[in-house]
Amino acid sequence: MFFYLNKNTIIQLIAVVGLAAWAVFSIVTQMQILPPDNQAFLYQATYPLFSSAPWIFKTLAILLTLLSCLMIQAFFNISKFAESPTYMPVVFFLLLLNLNKTFLLFSPVFFTFATASLVLMLNAENEHGNPISHRLFSCGLTIGINTLFDYNSIWLMALLVMIIIVTRISKFKEILILLAGFIFTYLYFFTYGYLADSMPSILDGIHQMKYFNIIHHASSIPWLDWLMIGVLGLTLIVFSFSGKVYFDNKIVALRRRYVFCILLIITSVIICLFSPYDLSTALPYVLMPTSILFSIASLIEQRNWIHTIFIVASCVLIWL
């Protein structure tokens, strides 16, 4: 089904508009905000502003969601995964977000999946784009800022280091550039904290963070959530191997971009498992890379009905 939907951009655009309208309406009418307890420093600092004027965090949620959609689509287009134009990455991303109940809980997760999509797009190869050194510094800077909202997003640095090691030649130099962008954020941050005499509150925010909630509370996770984890995990594994077979006879650059996606999926799963949130709140971490993998699977004609079954089953369980 999704293989044939890939060939009709008009239906895809209608789906994008409909799903975007659904998301915006749900955010405006139903979205709540996650309390600041045990959250990163900058989220705690901005929480009074967000909670005093709900329209601020609702507007920010809409903007971050739209930014993620644009970055995912840009990455897919730059990577040239599809031979003809397709909007399936945005269709799947908006569909998965709307089906996930905790999409309507504004939390640091919004900042992280927007940052991840931006990092992915910046690292897509493009001979007409900025030099790789500029993009890596921007990635380090962006991730550094995001960790002030969500400490758990430090794993995105590990993702970029893996990407550099796997795909680049001058690895050491580029890792240093990436780290320079990240460190610059914290040099500015701690310098400001020192001058403003707010270092104790910053360090307290770090010490209050609690991690590994999913691992520590595995016994209390409902059986339906375990079923969803199993089906979604199996789907990602099957689609990863299907994509590898599909791209085996493609050019090296295309296979390299596919490696980006696989590494992002692995990183997102790690972020989800090691996050301070329960499973339902942490699930959006993996939805962005999942939407990209679903889109790639929908390009493959062989056994497309099997891919459709996996996609539908995953969507239903995420919704339940």
Kinemage of the C-alpha trace (Angstrom):
@kinemage 1
@onewidth
@group {chain A} dominant
@subgroup {mainchain}
@vectorlist {calphas} color= white
{ca met a 1} P 0.000 0.000 0.000
{ca phe a 2} L 2.664 2.518 1.029
{ca phe a 3} L 4.804 1.579 -1.990
{ca tyr a 4} L 2.013 2.717 -4.301
{ca leu a 5} L 1.251 5.763 -2.144
{ca asn a 6} L 4.878 6.787 -2.729
{ca lys a 7} L 4.082 7.296 -6.400
{ca asn a 8} L 1.242 9.784 -5.832
{ca thr a 9} L 2.535 13.126 -4.559
{ca ile a 10} L -0.925 14.734 -4.639
{ca ile a 11} L -2.303 12.273 -2.089
{ca gln a 12} L 0.880 12.707 -0.050
{ca leu a 13} L 0.457 16.491 0.036
{ca ile a 14} L -3.184 16.112 1.072
{ca ala a 15} L -2.052 13.760 3.853
{ca val a 16} L 0.641 16.221 4.979
{ca val a 17} L -1.840 19.102 5.162
{ca gly a 18} L -4.414 16.976 6.990
{ca leu a 19} L -1.927 15.545 9.496
{ca ala a 20} L -0.357 18.972 10.084
{ca ala a 21} L -3.790 20.491 10.727
{ca trp a 22} L -4.588 17.625 13.125
{ca ala a 23} L -1.301 18.182 14.979
{ca val a 24} L -1.751 21.956 15.245
{ca phe a 25} L -5.363 21.621 16.413
{ca ser a 26} L -4.377 19.026 19.039
{ca ile a 27} L -1.523 21.194 20.307
{ca val a 28} L -3.661 24.330 20.559
{ca thr a 29} L -6.592 22.627 22.295
{ca gln a 30} L -5.041 19.852 24.410
{ca met a 31} L -1.301 20.296 25.012
{ca gln a 32} L -0.025 20.399 28.599
{ca ile a 33} L 3.497 21.080 29.862
{ca leu a 34} L 5.818 18.710 31.732
{ca pro a 35} L 6.655 19.937 35.273
{ca pro a 36} L 10.263 21.121 35.752
{ca asp a 37} L 11.135 18.625 38.505
{ca asn a 38} L 14.391 16.763 37.755
{ca gln a 39} L 14.747 18.489 34.380
{ca ala a 40} L 17.739 20.229 32.812
{ca phe a 41} L 18.711 23.692 34.005
{ca leu a 42} L 17.495 25.742 31.047
{ca tyr a 43} L 14.148 23.946 30.970
{ca gln a 44} L 13.698 24.726 34.677
{ca ala a 45} L 14.682 28.346 34.053
{ca thr a 46} L 12.181 28.828 31.215
{ca tyr a 47} L 9.347 26.846 32.815
{ca pro a 48} L 7.859 29.863 34.687
{ca leu a 49} L 7.582 31.717 31.382
{ca phe a 50} L 6.022 28.732 29.608
{ca ser a 51} L 3.556 27.938 32.391
{ca ser a 52} L 2.449 31.562 32.815
{ca ala a 53} L 1.460 31.864 29.154
{ca pro a 54} L 0.439 28.517 27.594
{ca trp a 55} L 0.352 30.041 24.120
{ca ile a 56} L 4.154 30.382 24.299
{ca phe a 57} L 4.942 26.679 24.730
{ca lys a 58} L 2.147 25.711 22.332
{ca thr a 59} L 3.536 28.036 19.666
{ca leu a 60} L 7.036 26.716 20.336
{ca ala a 61} L 5.795 23.124 20.029
{ca ile a 62} L 4.222 23.921 16.651
{ca leu a 63} L 7.398 25.641 15.422
{ca leu a 64} L 9.679 22.803 16.581
{ca thr a 65} L 7.401 20.233 14.946
{ca leu a 66} L 7.332 22.147 11.661
{ca leu a 67} L 11.118 22.648 11.810
{ca ser a 68} L 11.576 18.911 12.286
{ca cys a 69} L 9.328 18.213 9.295
{ca leu a 70} L 11.314 20.603 7.103
{ca met a 71} L 14.668 19.175 8.198
{ca ile a 72} L 13.567 15.558 7.711
{ca gln a 73} L 12.263 16.355 4.234
{ca ala a 74} L 15.433 18.312 3.402
{ca phe a 75} L 17.618 15.396 4.510
{ca phe a 76} L 15.581 12.953 2.431
{ca asn a 77} L 15.774 15.217 -0.632
{ca ile a 78} L 19.507 15.941 -0.275
{ca ser a 79} L 20.231 12.252 0.234
{ca lys a 80} L 18.232 11.363 -2.903
{ca phe a 81} L 16.899 8.160 -1.388
{ca ala a 82} L 13.915 8.308 -3.760
{ca glu a 83} L 14.247 8.584 -7.533
{ca ser a 84} L 11.160 10.809 -7.734
{ca pro a 85} L 9.811 13.474 -5.328
{ca thr a 86} L 8.128 12.053 -2.231
{ca tyr a 87} L 6.767 13.531 0.997
{ca met a 88} L 6.459 10.235 2.848
{ca pro a 89} L 9.029 11.167 5.548
{ca val a 90} L 6.800 14.051 6.681
{ca val a 91} L 3.658 11.921 6.318
{ca phe a 92} L 5.070 9.197 8.572
{ca phe a 93} L 6.572 11.648 11.074
{ca leu a 94} L 3.318 13.572 11.550
{ca leu a 95} L 1.307 10.344 11.633
{ca leu a 96} L 3.486 8.800 14.352
{ca leu a 97} L 3.448 12.010 16.399
{ca asn a 98} L -0.334 12.289 16.223
{ca leu a 99} L -0.775 8.644 17.203
{ca asn a 100} L 1.542 8.983 20.204
{ca lys a 101} L -0.403 10.212 23.248
{ca thr a 102} L 2.538 12.014 24.863
{ca phe a 103} L 2.908 14.224 21.798
{ca leu a 104} L 0.487 16.476 23.683
{ca leu a 105} L 2.882 16.821 26.628
{ca phe a 106} L 5.387 19.602 25.988
{ca ser a 107} L 8.774 18.414 27.247
{ca pro a 108} L 12.499 18.655 26.422
{ca val a 109} L 11.941 15.805 23.961
{ca phe a 110} L 10.601 18.402 21.485
{ca phe a 111} L 13.941 20.218 21.508
{ca thr a 112} L 15.875 16.982 21.078
{ca phe a 113} L 14.075 15.558 18.060
{ca ala a 114} L 14.210 18.986 16.391
{ca thr a 115} L 17.957 19.130 17.103
{ca ala a 116} L 18.453 15.567 15.838
{ca ser a 117} L 16.679 16.362 12.571
{ca leu a 118} L 18.777 19.524 12.129
{ca val a 119} L 21.999 17.613 12.834
{ca leu a 120} L 21.019 14.918 10.349
{ca met a 121} L 20.291 17.474 7.634
{ca leu a 122} L 23.534 19.391 8.261
{ca asn a 123} L 25.536 16.181 7.901
{ca ala a 124} L 23.947 15.152 4.614
{ca glu a 125} L 26.517 15.473 1.869
{ca asn a 126} L 25.923 18.415 -0.415
{ca glu a 127} L 28.693 19.751 -2.631
{ca his a 128} L 26.920 23.119 -2.868
{ca gly a 129} L 26.532 23.504 0.909
{ca asn a 130} L 28.775 24.952 3.606
{ca pro a 131} L 32.199 23.371 4.274
{ca ile a 132} L 32.114 20.317 6.523
{ca ser a 133} L 34.057 22.183 9.238
{ca his a 134} L 31.340 24.859 9.452
{ca arg a 135} L 28.606 22.249 9.609
{ca leu a 136} L 30.352 20.215 12.302
{ca phe a 137} L 30.955 23.302 14.454
{ca ser a 138} L 27.274 24.252 14.026
{ca cys a 139} L 26.247 20.721 15.035
{ca gly a 140} L 28.403 20.821 18.167
{ca leu a 141} L 27.043 24.258 19.073
{ca thr a 142} L 23.425 23.168 18.487
{ca ile a 143} L 23.792 19.983 20.523
{ca gly a 144} L 25.507 21.915 23.307
{ca ile a 145} L 22.597 24.358 23.520
{ca asn a 146} L 20.091 21.508 23.411
{ca thr a 147} L 21.759 19.678 26.307
{ca leu a 148} L 20.872 22.673 28.467
{ca phe a 149} L 17.231 21.704 27.856
{ca asp a 150} L 17.754 17.934 27.777
{ca tyr a 151} L 20.981 16.530 29.228
{ca asn a 152} L 20.154 13.183 27.657
{ca ser a 153} L 20.775 14.594 24.175
{ca ile a 154} L 24.527 14.362 24.860
{ca trp a 155} L 24.181 11.029 23.062
{ca leu a 156} L 23.818 12.988 19.818
{ca met a 157} L 27.502 13.879 20.177
{ca ala a 158} L 28.282 10.171 20.262
{ca leu a 159} L 26.187 9.800 17.096
{ca leu a 160} L 28.227 12.430 15.259
{ca val a 161} L 31.532 10.961 16.415
{ca met a 162} L 30.402 7.571 15.062
{ca ile a 163} L 29.376 9.185 11.762
{ca ile a 164} L 32.766 10.906 11.461
{ca ile a 165} L 34.661 7.687 12.236
{ca val a 166} L 32.636 5.668 9.733
{ca thr a 167} L 32.410 8.141 6.859
{ca arg a 168} L 35.195 10.734 7.042
{ca ile a 169} L 38.927 10.649 6.224
{ca ser a 170} L 40.443 13.375 8.456
{ca lys a 171} L 38.649 12.021 11.526
{ca phe a 172} L 40.706 13.562 14.348
{ca lys a 173} L 40.530 17.110 12.990
{ca glu a 174} L 36.773 16.928 12.430
{ca ile a 175} L 36.102 15.440 15.864
{ca leu a 176} L 38.035 18.365 17.373
{ca ile a 177} L 35.913 20.843 15.386
{ca leu a 178} L 32.739 19.136 16.620
{ca leu a 179} L 33.951 19.207 20.231
{ca ala a 180} L 34.961 22.866 19.873
{ca gly a 181} L 31.385 23.818 18.985
{ca phe a 182} L 30.051 21.827 21.940
{ca ile a 183} L 32.601 23.164 24.430
{ca phe a 184} L 32.031 26.748 23.284
{ca thr a 185} L 28.422 26.503 24.492
{ca tyr a 186} L 29.471 25.405 27.965
{ca leu a 187} L 32.294 27.926 28.223
{ca tyr a 188} L 29.766 30.679 27.582
{ca phe a 189} L 27.209 29.040 29.869
{ca phe a 190} L 29.503 28.579 32.870
{ca thr a 191} L 31.122 31.994 32.351
{ca tyr a 192} L 27.678 33.558 32.535
{ca gly a 193} L 26.838 31.431 35.584
{ca tyr a 194} L 30.037 32.521 37.316
{ca leu a 195} L 29.517 36.227 36.571
{ca ala a 196} L 25.840 36.056 37.565
{ca asp a 197} L 26.687 34.022 40.687
{ca ser a 198} L 24.241 31.283 39.673
{ca met a 199} L 26.650 28.326 39.520
{ca pro a 200} L 25.089 26.506 42.517
{ca ser a 201} L 21.645 26.448 40.881
{ca ile a 202} L 23.161 25.195 37.611
{ca leu a 203} L 25.021 22.356 39.339
{ca asp a 204} L 21.974 21.493 41.460
{ca gly a 205} L 19.947 21.092 38.281
{ca ile a 206} L 22.495 18.592 36.957
{ca his a 207} L 22.638 16.633 40.219
{ca gln a 208} L 18.839 16.376 40.433
{ca met a 209} L 18.539 14.577 37.107
{ca lys a 210} L 17.342 10.985 37.310
{ca tyr a 211} L 18.192 8.531 34.559
{ca phe a 212} L 17.408 4.999 33.422
{ca asn a 213} L 13.720 5.220 34.409
{ca ile a 214} L 12.689 2.686 31.772
{ca ile a 215} L 15.373 0.208 32.845
{ca his a 216} L 14.695 0.687 36.566
{ca his a 217} L 10.921 0.383 36.158
{ca ala a 218} L 10.865 -2.417 33.583
{ca ser a 219} L 8.730 -4.613 35.841
{ca ser a 220} L 5.960 -1.995 35.995
{ca ile a 221} L 5.683 -1.460 32.222
{ca pro a 222} L 2.261 -2.721 30.983
{ca trp a 223} L 2.215 -5.767 28.714
{ca leu a 224} L 0.778 -3.702 25.853
{ca asp a 225} L 3.809 -1.410 25.997
{ca trp a 226} L 6.104 -4.437 25.965
{ca leu a 227} L 4.252 -5.668 22.881
{ca met a 228} L 4.720 -2.274 21.237
{ca ile a 229} L 8.446 -2.324 22.088
{ca gly a 230} L 8.804 -5.801 20.615
{ca val a 231} L 6.915 -5.081 17.397
{ca leu a 232} L 8.541 -1.682 16.840
{ca gly a 233} L 11.988 -3.102 17.590
{ca leu a 234} L 11.443 -6.021 15.200
{ca thr a 235} L 10.143 -3.600 12.559
{ca leu a 236} L 13.251 -1.418 12.823
{ca ile a 237} L 15.533 -4.465 12.551
{ca val a 238} L 13.688 -5.912 9.537
{ca phe a 239} L 13.550 -2.536 7.775
{ca ser a 240} L 17.243 -1.888 8.487
{ca phe a 241} L 18.227 -5.112 6.721
{ca ser a 242} L 15.728 -4.508 3.906
{ca gly a 243} L 17.230 -1.071 3.361
{ca lys a 244} L 20.758 -2.485 3.357
{ca val a 245} L 19.833 -4.983 0.640
{ca tyr a 246} L 18.055 -2.233 -1.315
{ca phe a 247} L 21.061 0.133 -1.205
{ca asp a 248} L 23.757 -2.522 -1.760
{ca asn a 249} L 23.829 -1.834 -5.501
{ca lys a 250} L 23.580 1.959 -5.129
{ca ile a 251} L 26.414 4.482 -5.199
{ca val a 252} L 28.729 4.781 -2.189
{ca ala a 253} L 27.412 8.226 -1.179
{ca leu a 254} L 23.867 6.875 -0.963
{ca arg a 255} L 24.948 3.906 1.159
{ca arg a 256} L 26.842 6.312 3.429
{ca arg a 257} L 23.727 8.401 3.990
{ca tyr a 258} L 21.817 5.251 4.824
{ca val a 259} L 24.448 4.525 7.478
{ca phe a 260} L 23.574 7.947 8.969
{ca cys a 261} L 19.989 6.762 9.388
{ca ile a 262} L 20.944 3.464 11.031
{ca leu a 263} L 23.313 5.193 13.456
{ca leu a 264} L 20.596 7.722 14.294
{ca ile a 265} L 18.142 4.911 15.048
{ca ile a 266} L 20.648 3.207 17.351
{ca thr a 267} L 21.382 6.499 19.113
{ca ser a 268} L 17.682 7.330 19.491
{ca val a 269} L 16.965 3.940 21.058
{ca ile a 270} L 19.833 4.499 23.521
{ca ile a 271} L 18.490 7.977 24.364
{ca cys a 272} L 15.027 6.499 24.922
{ca leu a 273} L 16.290 3.696 27.186
{ca phe a 274} L 18.596 5.914 29.241
{ca ser a 275} L 16.245 8.891 29.518
{ca pro a 276} L 14.794 10.128 32.834
{ca tyr a 277} L 11.256 9.653 31.476
{ca asp a 278} L 8.826 6.772 31.454
{ca leu a 279} L 8.354 4.851 28.215
{ca ser a 280} L 5.396 6.808 26.853
{ca thr a 281} L 7.112 10.177 27.405
{ca ala a 282} L 10.433 8.966 25.961
{ca leu a 283} L 8.921 7.296 22.876
{ca pro a 284} L 8.999 10.475 20.683
{ca tyr a 285} L 12.815 10.245 20.764
{ca val a 286} L 12.641 7.368 18.267
{ca leu a 287} L 9.765 8.585 16.087
{ca met a 288} L 11.825 10.850 13.825
{ca pro a 289} L 14.361 8.195 12.712
{ca thr a 290} L 11.533 5.658 12.564
{ca ser a 291} L 9.665 7.862 10.085
{ca ile a 292} L 12.762 8.001 7.854
{ca leu a 293} L 13.183 4.221 7.960
{ca phe a 294} L 9.464 3.713 7.234
{ca ser a 295} L 9.853 6.016 4.214
{ca ile a 296} L 12.826 4.049 2.912
{ca ala a 297} L 10.951 0.769 3.393
{ca ser a 298} L 8.010 2.158 1.425
{ca leu a 299} L 10.353 2.667 -1.558
{ca ile a 300} L 11.090 -1.059 -1.809
{ca glu a 301} L 8.778 -2.946 -4.145
{ca gln a 302} L 9.875 -6.454 -3.156
{ca arg a 303} L 7.706 -7.819 -0.341
{ca asn a 304} L 6.084 -4.404 0.083
{ca trp a 305} L 3.024 -6.070 1.623
{ca ile a 306} L 5.212 -7.337 4.494
{ca his a 307} L 6.501 -3.809 5.068
{ca thr a 308} L 2.914 -2.546 5.071
{ca ile a 309} L 1.926 -5.069 7.765
{ca phe a 310} L 4.858 -4.030 9.970
{ca ile a 311} L 4.113 -0.324 9.523
{ca val a 312} L 0.399 -0.703 10.264
{ca ala a 313} L 1.049 -2.934 13.304
{ca ser a 314} L 3.592 -0.457 14.707
{ca cys a 315} L 1.249 2.499 14.178
{ca val a 316} L -1.665 0.709 15.865
{ca leu a 317} L 0.417 -0.257 18.912
{ca ile a 318} L 1.851 3.268 19.239
{ca trp a 319} L -1.720 4.591 19.147
{ca leu a 320} L -2.920 2.102 21.773
